[in-house]
């Protein structure tokens, strides 16, 4: 185990189903218990609820099943006691593909209260969703009426009104011009076939401090900030794209409002780190029409780390989610790096980020790559850190000392 300035409080293999996705969220049950909700990377499990009231003694309280094995619930978010869960199928045209809403006020018995259908002949469903205000789900998804110009460009940004959770309704959408058949714009120029990850939406972050903005990762198109003050007509304010010469797959855009900065990650998607480097970027955002990169967070080279197994590079961030159960910081960034573990950075000097903590557990005996593959991170308002493994490692609970 490699660890600095984190302290491991507990580790749970989640009843033998420890292959976890990129959805972590916390609700407070009616009886006061603190429940961590975890999405699964693959079937057969849908989502797991873990009582983390005592972070040293996590306890699985519920674990649900997917309707079939050709789908996954990679992403979820909680607003109050309503849990939104994304459903993505392995192939277009399959069902159920969309998202489901659950009442989780009694964690042991989640109750379905609504479903939004995003299936279609060219749709795999919903890959990621954002749900913080109890009113709107923002998501990266396909649609029954969207025909992409390239099969990899099948998911775009959609806004769904869930104020009546039993009848979710779309109120707005935006896609990169040229990725839909019939667009006036030509299709975008593909990346090198080795790195072509698609021109499609990924994280769709919308914050209480700026509900009129969406901070959108768009994979091989880089990042966008959209004006969504008119939800029926989202409009791009800016685009920043580092690839080429880098290798694409822009994942997350985290705004630091008080500092006029954006923190942007590109996801590692190839084993043995052949797409190295995948980085966390610091972007000056004083002019919201002209973002300028000013630094990257340091990360060990492959040679410094030793033999690279599985993915190794940036992925998710703790995203300062606009909910009472989330820790927020504009001085420290915490991100998951697959085989590189969990890493924390002091960015008080945004031109010279400094790594202040890391955590990389050993791979479980049955880990396919023999190494950890930390996939996501969430930090609650108590400063307790939750990170999960993409393959078999389950849940790690830590605290911070930085």
C-alpha angles and dihedrals in degrees: 000000000000112000137159127169092350121095120208109229100174146341126211126186089204098237092308095306099101101146100112134188131211101281122101124156138154131223131180111231123222090259092053099257117143111232124195112206116208129191119216125235093220145357149322095043124061105191137336129216117209125190103227097167085122102036090200091060111040114182128195107230100173138009120184133203129236118236090245140352098253093078143054140205097224097163138038141162135190127217110184104314097332114102121199115201125191121223120202123175126212093239136030118262096033127123148259091040118153132051135301129211121217134189103227099174086119099043097198092060113039110192122210110233103167147002133203116204116220097162126125146136091284099030133094091184129239123349100176137009138186120206119166110131101053089239112070136033113208112197151168103234149138125241139211091243099044117098110187121213088225127027092236091059096064101120128068140164117291132176118210125191109221100170084118096044093192091060112035113188132193114241102172147002141184134188136179106273111253096032094092122069109250096031117141090226119079119249113273119263108264122240120243105297090245090060103029103130097161138261098263141119124272124164114023104192120185120173135203090235091058108021088164093065134070117200101208132192109203104183110225092013092060119225135329136192111212129200104227098170084119100044092193090061114034112190128198115240096183146348129211118188125176098181126122111052085037122049104256133226099127104195116172136025114194117185120211098202101189092050102041090236136130124207111208130187132198115206125235107227104167128079121240087029094271088153092056128179106049106165149185107241128203111214128192107230104177088122107046091202094054117041114187125197112230106169148352127225112253119251130178118264119245089253092054092050095047126222109011115220123180121345118345120183144060123326126143133014133204093258105205088245114206097243131106093244095059129091113229128202135163093187101054129047122198121193142171119238104183104227088010089065124211119334133188126200135196106221099172084121097046092193092059113032115191127206108236103171142014139180125191115166121200117264117265115254091256096043108135093224096032089240139084117268104196106196110178144006136207127178121200126217090264090062093252112147124217121191130170138204122238096217118029110321098097122193129352119190119200143162128223132243103187 
